[in-house]
Amino acid sequence: MLPGNLFRLQLASAFSDRRQTLLRLGASILLAFPFLLIRMPARVQATGITMIILFTSFFGAAVSHAHLRIDGRLTRLSLLPTSRWVLWLDLILSSVMMRLGSSGIVLGAFVVANSGHVTAAILLNLAGLLCVALVLLTLLGMGTGRLARSNAEVHLFGALATGMLAMLSGVAPLPVETQGPGALHAWSAAITAWNPIAWLLTALNRLALGSTAIPRLEFTLSCLALGTVVVGAVLRWRSGGMQKGSFNARDIVIGDRAPMEV
């Protein structure tokens, strides 16, 4: 492992425990089984898959970051010879890669279950939308994790925030107003129009209905997002990190002796 590469360090730590890795994957797959095996309307199927991705990704990022901060590991990681913005980039990218495994399996199973109308463009679009959604959920989850001061608080905040995200993404319906659409629905519609989670839900709904049409703007942005995440992950995997300052082993002094010779 290269010095200063927190991205590799986080991935190695996350996947070193095979039991925990299998439990994470198994929980996502078990939650997705009813929406893949039981015949149901396309909208319900797409909503269920999107909710599973939202819940596992956001909640996982929030709990992981809260534990990272509560246990003091975040403070120790800040002592590494790596600039602060690279440290946070590695934390975000590694969290996205960790959630990509379970979310990718669930999304892949949905694609296989509706494989009659799948094209290469649809696969690229879904992969890009998944990457954008995971980055957004990771950022929101890490922000929620920073607010929590205990394990109980992060679970409470995470549950509340998951419900709010579901409503703002079109996954959970807003309450019907007797006087017609009001300010709440107007704000929700404005946010949903530029919400990548809502875009992912719409794309899954189109796939379940057998439609192959993809909006040009959505396809362009999803491909750019996919390329950015892939290139960023590859560069960080191969990089040794950006040092805070120059470091030379000859400058190390042990006790009152002369600098160490290498």
C-alpha positions in Angstrom: 0.0 0.0 0.0 1.4 3.4 -1.0 2.0 5.9 1.8 -0.8 8.5 2.2 -3.3 6.5 0.3 -6.3 6.7 2.6 -8.6 5.5 -0.2 -6.9 2.1 -0.2 -6.7 2.0 3.6 -10.5 2.6 3.9 -11.4 -0.1 1.3 -9.0 -2.6 2.9 -10.5 -1.9 6.3 -14.1 -2.2 5.0 -13.6 -5.5 3.2 -11.2 -7.2 5.6 -14.1 -8.6 7.6 -15.7 -11.1 5.2 -18.6 -11.8 7.6 -19.6 -8.1 7.7 -19.2 -7.8 4.0 -21.5 -10.8 3.4 -24.0 -9.5 5.9 -24.2 -6.1 4.1 -24.6 -7.8 0.7 -27.1 -10.3 2.0 -29.3 -7.7 3.7 -29.6 -5.7 0.5 -30.4 -8.8 -1.5 -33.0 -10.0 0.9 -34.7 -6.6 0.9 -34.8 -6.6 -2.9 -36.1 -10.2 -3.3 -39.9 -9.3 -3.0 -39.6 -6.6 -5.6 -37.8 -8.9 -8.0 -39.7 -12.2 -7.6 -43.3 -11.0 -6.9 -45.4 -9.6 -9.8 -46.4 -6.0 -9.0 -46.9 -2.7 -10.9 -43.8 -1.2 -12.5 -44.0 1.9 -10.4 -44.1 -0.1 -7.1 -41.2 -2.3 -8.3 -39.0 0.7 -9.2 -39.9 2.6 -6.0 -39.0 -0.4 -3.9 -35.6 -0.8 -5.5 -34.9 2.9 -5.3 -35.9 2.9 -1.6 -33.5 0.0 -0.8 -30.6 1.9 -2.5 -31.5 5.1 -0.7 -31.8 3.4 2.7 -28.7 1.2 2.6 -26.5 3.9 1.0 -27.5 6.9 3.1 -27.9 5.0 6.4 -24.6 3.1 5.9 -22.7 6.3 5.1 -24.2 8.1 8.1 -23.5 5.3 10.6 -20.0 4.6 9.3 -18.9 8.3 9.4 -20.4 8.7 12.9 -18.4 5.7 14.2 -15.3 7.1 12.5 -15.7 10.3 14.4 -16.9 9.0 17.7 -14.2 6.4 17.9 -11.5 9.1 17.3 -10.3 7.5 14.1 -11.1 10.6 12.1 -8.8 12.6 14.3 -6.0 10.0 13.9 -6.6 9.9 10.1 -6.1 13.7 10.0 -2.6 13.2 11.3 -1.6 11.3 8.1 0.8 13.2 5.8 -2.1 14.0 3.4 -3.7 17.3 2.6 -7.2 17.8 4.0 -9.1 18.0 0.8 -7.5 14.8 -0.5 -8.3 13.1 2.9 -12.0 14.0 2.5 -12.0 13.0 -1.2 -10.6 9.6 -0.2 -13.3 9.2 2.5 -16.1 10.1 0.1 -14.8 7.9 -2.8 -14.1 4.9 -0.5 -17.6 5.2 1.0 -19.1 5.4 -2.5 -17.2 2.3 -3.6 -18.3 0.4 -0.4 -22.0 1.2 -1.2 -21.5 0.5 -4.9 -21.2 -3.3 -4.2 -24.6 -3.9 -2.6 -26.4 -1.2 -4.6 -24.9 -2.5 -7.9 -26.0 -6.0 -7.2 -29.6 -4.9 -6.4 -29.7 -2.7 -9.5 -28.1 -5.5 -11.6 -30.8 -8.0 -10.4 -33.5 -5.5 -11.4 -32.0 -5.1 -14.8 -31.8 -8.9 -15.3 -35.5 -9.2 -14.2 -36.4 -6.6 -16.9 -33.8 -7.6 -19.4 -36.2 -7.7 -22.4 -35.7 -4.1 -23.2 -32.1 -3.4 -22.0 -29.7 -1.6 -24.3 -26.1 -0.5 -23.9 -27.3 3.1 -23.5 -29.7 2.1 -20.7 -27.0 0.3 -18.9 -24.6 3.3 -19.1 -27.4 5.7 -18.0 -28.3 3.5 -15.0 -24.7 3.1 -14.0 -24.1 6.9 -14.2 -27.3 7.7 -12.3 -26.4 5.2 -9.6 -23.0 6.8 -9.2 -24.5 10.3 -8.9 -27.1 9.1 -6.4 -24.4 7.3 -4.3 -22.2 10.4 -4.2 -25.2 12.6 -3.1 -26.3 10.0 -0.5 -22.7 9.7 0.8 -22.3 13.4 1.2 -25.7 13.7 3.0 -24.9 10.7 5.1 -21.5 12.0 6.2 -23.1 15.3 7.1 -25.7 13.5 9.2 -23.0 11.4 10.8 -21.1 14.6 11.8 -24.2 15.9 13.6 -24.6 12.8 15.8 -22.7 12.5 19.1 -23.7 8.9 19.8 -24.7 5.7 18.1 -28.4 6.2 19.2 -28.4 9.8 17.7 -27.0 8.7 14.4 -29.7 6.0 14.0 -32.4 8.5 15.0 -31.1 11.3 12.7 -30.6 8.7 9.9 -34.2 7.4 10.1 -35.6 10.9 10.0 -33.4 12.1 7.2 -34.2 8.9 5.2 -37.9 9.7 5.3 -37.3 13.3 4.2 -35.1 12.2 1.4 -37.7 9.7 0.3 -40.3 12.4 0.1 -38.1 14.9 -1.7 -37.1 12.2 -4.2 -40.6 11.1 -5.2 -40.1 7.7 -3.5 -42.7 8.3 -0.8 -45.8 10.3 -1.7 -46.5 13.6 0.0 -49.8 14.1 1.8 -52.7 15.2 -0.4 -53.9 18.7 0.3 -57.6 19.4 0.1 -57.1 22.8 -1.5 -55.0 21.5 -4.3 -51.2 21.5 -4.8 -49.6 24.0 -2.3 -46.2 25.3 -1.4 -45.0 22.0 -0.1 -45.8 20.2 -3.4 -44.2 23.1 -5.4 -41.0 23.0 -3.4 -40.9 19.2 -3.7 -41.4 19.3 -7.5 -38.6 21.9 -7.9 -36.2 19.7 -5.9 -37.3 16.5 -7.6 -36.6 17.9 -11.0 -32.9 18.1 -10.3 -32.7 15.2 -7.8 -30.5 12.3 -9.1 -32.4 9.9 -6.9 -35.6 10.9 -8.6 -33.9 10.5 -12.0 -32.9 7.0 -11.0 -36.4 6.2 -9.9 -37.8 7.5 -13.2 -35.2 5.5 -15.2 -36.0 2.3 -13.3 -39.7 2.9 -13.9 -39.1 3.4 -17.6 -37.2 0.1 -17.7 -39.9 -1.8 -15.9 -42.5 -0.4 -18.4 -40.4 -1.5 -21.3 -39.5 2.0 -22.6 -36.1 2.6 -24.1 -36.3 6.4 -24.3 -33.7 8.4 -22.4 -33.7 12.2 -22.1 -30.5 13.6 -23.7 -29.6 15.8 -20.7 -30.0 12.9 -18.3 -27.9 10.6 -20.5 -25.1 13.3 -20.9 -24.9 14.0 -17.2 -25.0 10.4 -16.2 -22.2 9.5 -18.5 -20.1 12.4 -17.2 -20.8 11.3 -13.7 -19.8 7.7 -14.4 -16.6 8.8 -16.1 -15.7 11.2 -13.2 -16.2 8.6 -10.5 -14.3 5.8 -12.4 -11.4 8.1 -13.3 -11.3 9.5 -9.7 -11.3 6.0 -8.2 -8.5 4.8 -10.5 -6.3 7.8 -9.9 -6.7 7.6 -6.1 -6.0 3.9 -6.2 -2.8 4.4 -8.0 -1.8 7.6 -6.2 0.2 7.8 -3.0 -1.6 10.9 -1.8 -0.6 14.6 -1.6 1.8 15.3 1.2 1.2 18.2 3.6 4.9 19.1 3.4 8.2 17.6 2.4 9.4 14.8 4.5 12.9 13.3 4.7 13.9 10.4 6.9 17.2 12.1 7.5 15.4 14.7 9.5 14.2 12.2 12.2 15.9 12.7 15.5 15.7 10.0 18.1 16.3 11.4 21.6 19.4 13.6 21.7 21.2 11.8 18.9 22.0 13.1 15.4 19.5 12.8 12.6 18.9 9.2 11.5 21.0 8.1 8.6 19.3 6.0 5.9 
